[in-house]
């Protein structure tokens, strides 16, 4: 920062991120350190190459002013990226209430009664910032952490969801089959119990009738009833 009696100028060097065929701008901050109105004027050694906005003006007391310096698009780069262009900023105390329209080149004449401060600024070319490298399509950074692409081009997340649903369906089908089988066995067991009770009742009835009458129960019929009872008992045990 240049500190004179009237203005503080920042920065001391005009830095342009040089790029061919591109218009580039740089800014200057002028701070009025006094309680007076201060007029300023910006000059350059290469006026065709640069555009200064504003090139003349007034900085109010204890205030700041911003100046934009625009470098026109260049077709060729200078040797070794060195620039010999320079700027000169002149400042002088102006009359109270002065505006930019009141500023003339005469008040910056050193031969006049006004005290003129001068600050020389040089131009520096710096390397332009590099654009960010594009992310390759299909890379891991471009994919969601829950949906990475496998070697055969399918989504692992989709396969996982499909497998989970298939297992759920299988488990549900198995559960339904087990319930159906249990229900069927229960019905068969209840039916066998009812048949066994019915046979027992018939056997008791035959025994009572045999006691009342003189004749006995045929031997083959008793054996047949006994076999049926044994078979039903075996079925009940297995179910």
Secondary structure, DSSP 8 states (H G I E B T S, - for coil): -EE-SSEEEE-SEEEEEE-TT--EEEEEEEEE-SSSEEEEEEEES-TTTEEEETSEEEE-TT-EEEEEEEE---SS--GGG----EEEEEEEEE-TT--GGG--GGGG-TTSSS--EEEEEEEEEEE---------TT-GGGS-TT--B-TTS-BHHHHHHHHHHHHHHHHHHHHHHHHHHHHHHHHHHHHHHHHHHHHHHHHHHHHHHHHHSSS---HHHHHHHHHHHHHHHHHHHH-
